[in-house]
Amino acid sequence: MAKVEKEDSAQGLLARAFSVLRVLADANGERLRLTDIAARTNQAPATAHRVLQALIQEDMVEQPAQAKTYQLSVGFFAMAASAGNRHSTLRDICRPALLRLSGMLNDTIFLLVRHGFDAVCLDRIDGPFPVRSYTGDIGGKVPLGLGQAGLILLARLHEAEREEIIRFNIPRLRDLGFMDEITVRVRLKECLDLGYALSTGPALYPGTIGLAVPVTDRSGSVVAAISLAAPSERVSPERLPLIVELLKKEAAQIGSQINPFDPALRRPNNFLGQGGRSA
């Protein structure tokens, strides 16, 4: 009997520890006080304190010096990132959605992720209408700020990071002749106002229109973009709301499944050869 009670106690402690970790993870980077953690985990403050101290000893939680708040530690994120480095599921998760969108809309659908100062095409499902795109085929890349996916990925970054990328990429974009800093900033504001990116004005490929929506993970961080390219006449004002609705719906379903430590989000070039592709 004593052995069973000991095992139950260990299981209870483990459950309480995971409850605390989940609450801290759901805080989206906000540091939480002991009373907040206790209330959100339905634990007594004394119990929550013991659990937190045990997690601090295991380097899963940290308490900044002189602070009365707690947050997930660098050690926690390092362990999660190390586990995620072994295999990418990003394309496996996204491909059914890309196939559905291409089948429903009869247009070409792309999956792009950020890689440093660029947007990289990680997957592409071709529709029946021939189109040209900035990234071209799978593996193609463009500076963030160019193309609909490049715009939406840049627009949704934190302001300080976005500004650094703009500063670095403006000389690269200026070589195109019609993408100066004012144009980029106007387009970025349009993306934030609309919640998606739509090609307007001069383009490298006249006659083709593009639209992109962000894919956000469970913390709200943008990790990818789904983009559509089609002949301009296929994205009429009447059809546009339907396209946006379908892309956003699939993006939301993808986002709920994405592992934020998926290595394809950090090193997409390493995973470009995985999986098949549509003709």
Backbone torsions as a table, in degrees:
resi	resn	phi	psi	omega
1	MET	NA	-41.6	179.8
2	ALA	-61.6	-36.8	179.7
3	LYS	-65.0	-42.4	179.2
4	VAL	-62.4	-43.7	179.2
5	GLU	-61.7	-38.2	179.4
6	LYS	-65.7	-41.7	179.4
7	GLU	-65.7	-41.8	178.4
8	ASP	-61.3	-38.6	179.9
9	SER	-64.8	-42.0	178.8
10	ALA	-64.5	-41.6	178.3
11	GLN	-63.9	-39.0	178.7
12	GLY	-65.0	-41.1	178.6
13	LEU	-64.2	-41.4	178.9
14	LEU	-62.8	-42.8	179.2
15	ALA	-63.3	-40.9	179.4
16	ARG	-66.6	-37.8	179.2
17	ALA	-64.3	-44.5	178.6
18	PHE	-65.9	-34.4	177.3
19	SER	-62.0	-42.2	178.4
20	VAL	-65.6	-43.9	180.0
21	LEU	-61.6	-40.4	179.9
22	ARG	-65.3	-40.5	179.4
23	VAL	-63.8	-42.7	178.7
24	LEU	-67.0	-36.1	178.3
25	ALA	-67.3	-38.4	-179.5
26	ASP	-73.9	-8.2	-178.5
27	ALA	-76.3	-5.6	177.8
28	ASN	54.3	43.3	176.1
29	GLY	90.4	-10.9	179.0
30	GLU	-73.6	135.3	176.1
31	ARG	-79.2	135.6	-175.6
32	LEU	-111.4	143.2	175.1
33	ARG	-80.7	162.1	179.9
34	LEU	-56.4	-43.6	-178.2
35	THR	-63.0	-36.9	178.2
36	ASP	-65.3	-44.8	-178.9
37	ILE	-64.1	-43.8	179.9
38	ALA	-61.0	-44.0	-178.0
39	ALA	-66.5	-42.4	-175.6
40	ARG	-74.4	-20.9	178.7
41	THR	-103.2	0.8	-178.0
42	ASN	57.2	40.3	177.1
43	GLN	-114.8	152.9	172.6
44	ALA	-66.2	146.0	179.9
45	PRO	-53.1	-39.8	180.0
46	ALA	-64.5	-39.5	178.9
47	THR	-67.4	-45.7	179.4
48	ALA	-61.0	-36.5	179.1
49	HIS	-65.1	-43.1	179.3
50	ARG	-62.7	-42.7	179.6
51	VAL	-62.8	-44.4	179.7
52	LEU	-61.5	-41.5	179.7
53	GLN	-64.3	-38.6	177.7
54	ALA	-65.6	-39.3	179.0
55	LEU	-69.8	-33.1	175.3
56	ILE	-65.1	-41.0	178.5
57	GLN	-62.2	-31.1	179.3
58	GLU	-90.3	5.2	178.5
59	ASP	62.3	33.6	175.5
60	MET	-99.9	-22.6	-179.9
61	VAL	-132.8	149.4	176.7
62	GLU	-133.3	151.6	177.1
63	GLN	-122.5	106.3	-178.0
64	PRO	-54.1	146.9	-177.2
65	ALA	-55.5	139.2	177.6
66	GLN	63.7	10.8	-179.4
67	ALA	-108.1	156.1	177.2
68	LYS	-109.0	29.1	-177.9
69	THR	-125.7	165.1	-176.4
70	TYR	-130.9	153.9	176.5
71	GLN	-153.8	162.8	175.0
72	LEU	-63.8	144.8	-174.7
73	SER	-89.5	166.0	173.4
74	VAL	-60.9	-34.7	178.5
75	GLY	-61.3	-38.3	177.8
76	PHE	-61.8	-48.5	-178.4
77	PHE	-67.3	-35.0	178.5
78	ALA	-64.5	-40.8	178.8
79	MET	-65.3	-44.0	179.7
80	ALA	-64.4	-41.1	179.8
81	ALA	-65.7	-38.7	179.2
82	SER	-63.9	-40.4	178.2
83	ALA	-65.5	-38.1	-178.9
84	GLY	-73.4	-17.1	-177.2
85	ASN	-69.0	-14.5	-172.0
86	ARG	-80.5	-30.1	-174.7
87	HIS	-156.6	141.5	175.7
88	SER	-104.2	133.4	175.6
89	THR	-111.4	5.7	-171.5
90	LEU	-59.0	-49.8	-178.0
91	ARG	-69.9	-33.7	176.5
92	ASP	-62.2	-39.6	180.0
93	ILE	-70.8	-41.2	-171.5
94	CYS	-82.7	-30.4	-171.5
95	ARG	-58.2	-44.1	177.6
96	PRO	-57.4	-38.5	178.8
97	ALA	-66.5	-40.8	178.8
98	LEU	-64.0	-40.8	178.2
99	LEU	-64.6	-42.1	178.6
100	ARG	-61.7	-46.0	-178.0
101	LEU	-63.7	-44.6	179.3
102	SER	-63.5	-38.9	179.9
103	GLY	-69.0	-40.1	-178.5
104	MET	-74.0	-38.3	-173.1
105	LEU	-98.1	-14.9	-176.9
106	ASN	57.6	40.4	178.1
107	ASP	-136.3	170.2	-177.6
108	THR	-84.1	131.6	-175.9
109	ILE	-120.0	139.2	-178.3
110	PHE	-123.7	151.8	168.9
111	LEU	-118.1	122.1	-179.6
112	LEU	-125.7	146.9	176.0
113	VAL	-131.2	160.8	178.3
114	ARG	-81.2	142.5	172.9
115	HIS	-140.8	95.9	-177.5
116	GLY	66.7	-117.6	-179.6
117	PHE	-95.7	8.1	-174.6
118	ASP	-123.5	165.2	167.7
119	ALA	-110.0	131.2	-175.9
120	VAL	-115.0	134.9	176.3
121	CYS	-80.0	113.7	-177.6
122	LEU	-94.7	-24.3	178.5
123	ASP	-158.5	158.1	-177.5
124	ARG	-154.7	133.0	174.6
125	ILE	-118.6	116.8	-175.9
126	ASP	-80.7	136.3	172.4
127	GLY	-91.1	-179.1	-176.3
128	PRO	-74.9	-14.9	-178.2
129	PHE	-99.3	124.4	-178.8
130	PRO	-66.7	133.1	178.1
131	VAL	-137.9	157.7	172.2
132	ARG	-112.9	144.2	-178.1
133	SER	-132.1	163.0	179.8
134	TYR	-62.1	-41.9	-176.2
135	THR	-84.7	-18.3	-177.6
136	GLY	73.1	-128.3	-175.2
137	ASP	-87.4	-178.7	175.8
138	ILE	-56.4	133.1	-177.8
139	GLY	98.8	-16.0	177.8
140	GLY	-68.0	151.4	-179.3
141	LYS	-140.3	152.7	177.3
142	VAL	-138.4	157.1	175.2
143	PRO	-61.9	140.8	173.1
144	LEU	-56.9	131.5	-175.0
145	GLY	111.4	-16.0	178.3
146	LEU	-105.4	134.5	-178.7
147	GLY	77.2	162.2	-174.3
148	GLN	-66.0	-43.7	178.8
149	ALA	-65.7	-41.7	178.7
150	GLY	-62.1	-33.8	178.4
151	LEU	-71.7	-46.7	-175.6
152	ILE	-70.4	-34.7	177.0
153	LEU	-65.1	-38.6	179.6
154	LEU	-73.5	-41.9	-175.1
155	ALA	-61.1	-34.8	-172.6
156	ARG	-90.8	6.2	175.4
157	LEU	-77.2	162.2	173.0
158	HIS	-61.8	147.7	-170.0
159	GLU	-55.0	-46.5	-176.6
160	ALA	-62.5	-42.9	179.1
161	GLU	-67.8	-40.4	178.4
162	ARG	-60.3	-41.9	-178.9
163	GLU	-64.9	-39.5	178.3
164	GLU	-63.0	-41.2	-179.6
165	ILE	-68.6	-40.3	176.8
166	ILE	-59.6	-46.0	-179.5
167	ARG	-58.5	-40.7	-178.1
168	PHE	-75.5	-37.4	-170.9
169	ASN	-89.7	-19.3	-178.1
170	ILE	-55.4	-45.0	177.1
171	PRO	-61.1	-32.7	179.1
172	ARG	-71.3	-39.3	-179.4
173	LEU	-74.7	-30.7	-177.2
174	ARG	-63.4	-25.5	179.2
175	ASP	-63.0	-19.1	-179.8
176	LEU	-77.0	-15.2	174.7
177	GLY	93.7	-27.6	-178.5
178	PHE	-124.8	9.3	-179.3
179	MET	-114.9	78.1	175.4
180	ASP	-90.6	178.2	-174.2
181	GLU	-63.8	-39.3	-179.8
182	ILE	-62.3	-44.2	179.4
183	THR	-60.3	-44.7	-179.6
184	VAL	-61.0	-45.2	-177.2
185	ARG	-68.6	-36.3	176.2
186	VAL	-63.7	-43.8	-179.6
187	ARG	-65.4	-38.1	178.5
188	LEU	-63.9	-40.8	178.1
189	LYS	-64.7	-38.8	176.7
190	GLU	-60.0	-42.5	179.4
191	CYS	-60.2	-45.0	-178.3
192	LEU	-68.0	-36.3	-180.0
193	ASP	-69.6	-41.5	-175.3
194	LEU	-84.3	-31.0	-172.8
195	GLY	87.5	3.7	175.6
196	TYR	-154.4	168.9	179.5
197	ALA	-112.9	132.9	179.1
198	LEU	-130.2	131.7	-178.7
199	SER	-68.4	131.5	176.8
200	THR	-140.7	155.3	175.9
201	GLY	74.7	-160.8	-177.2
202	PRO	-60.5	149.9	-179.3
203	ALA	-147.7	160.7	177.5
204	LEU	-68.6	-30.9	-175.7
205	TYR	-123.0	84.6	178.8
206	PRO	-57.8	144.9	-179.9
207	GLY	92.6	-7.3	177.6
208	THR	-117.4	136.9	178.2
209	ILE	-119.1	148.0	-179.7
210	GLY	-130.4	153.2	179.4
211	LEU	-146.3	139.0	-178.2
212	ALA	-140.4	144.8	175.1
213	VAL	-124.3	151.8	179.5
214	PRO	-80.2	151.7	170.6
215	VAL	-111.5	118.9	-178.9
216	THR	-110.7	144.7	177.1
217	ASP	-81.6	-174.1	-174.3
218	ARG	-67.7	-16.7	177.6
219	SER	-89.2	-5.5	-179.2
220	GLY	93.4	1.3	178.7
221	SER	-82.1	137.5	178.2
222	VAL	-76.0	124.8	-176.5
223	VAL	-117.6	-14.6	-177.6
224	ALA	-163.6	177.3	175.7
225	ALA	-141.3	140.2	170.6
226	ILE	-102.8	129.5	-174.2
227	SER	-127.4	145.5	175.7
228	LEU	-118.2	138.6	173.0
229	ALA	-126.3	135.5	-175.9
230	ALA	-155.3	159.5	169.7
231	PRO	-56.1	140.3	-171.9
232	SER	-52.7	-38.3	-176.4
233	GLU	-67.6	-14.8	-179.2
234	ARG	-84.5	-10.6	178.1
235	VAL	-113.5	72.1	179.8
236	SER	-80.2	162.7	176.4
237	PRO	-56.2	-31.3	179.4
238	GLU	-73.7	-34.5	-176.6
239	ARG	-87.2	-22.1	-175.1
240	LEU	-55.5	-48.5	-178.9
241	PRO	-58.9	-36.7	178.4
242	LEU	-65.1	-43.4	179.4
243	ILE	-61.0	-47.4	-179.6
244	VAL	-60.6	-44.3	-179.1
245	GLU	-61.1	-45.0	-178.7
246	LEU	-67.0	-42.8	179.4
247	LEU	-64.0	-43.4	-179.4
248	LYS	-65.4	-38.0	179.8
249	LYS	-62.6	-46.7	179.4
250	GLU	-67.2	-38.2	179.0
251	ALA	-62.0	-39.2	179.7
252	ALA	-66.0	-40.4	179.0
253	GLN	-67.2	-39.5	177.6
254	ILE	-63.8	-46.0	-175.3
255	GLY	-58.4	-34.6	-178.7
256	SER	-70.2	-14.8	-177.0
257	GLN	-104.6	-11.4	-171.1
258	ILE	-75.9	134.5	171.0
259	ASN	-83.6	116.0	-177.3
260	PRO	-62.9	-13.3	177.9
261	PHE	-100.0	10.4	177.9
262	ASP	-56.6	124.7	-175.4
263	PRO	-64.3	-22.1	178.7
264	ALA	-66.4	-20.1	177.3
265	LEU	-76.6	-21.7	-179.8
266	ARG	-105.7	-32.5	-177.4
267	ARG	-133.0	65.8	-174.5
268	PRO	-60.1	-29.3	-178.2
269	ASN	-60.9	-26.1	-179.2
270	ASN	-74.1	-11.4	-172.7
271	PHE	-124.7	15.0	-176.9
272	LEU	-72.4	-23.9	-177.1
273	GLY	-90.4	1.3	-175.7
274	GLN	-88.2	140.8	174.8
275	GLY	81.5	163.0	179.0
276	GLY	-89.4	-174.0	175.5
277	ARG	-150.6	157.3	-179.0
278	SER	-74.4	148.8	177.0
279	ALA	-79.7	NA	NA
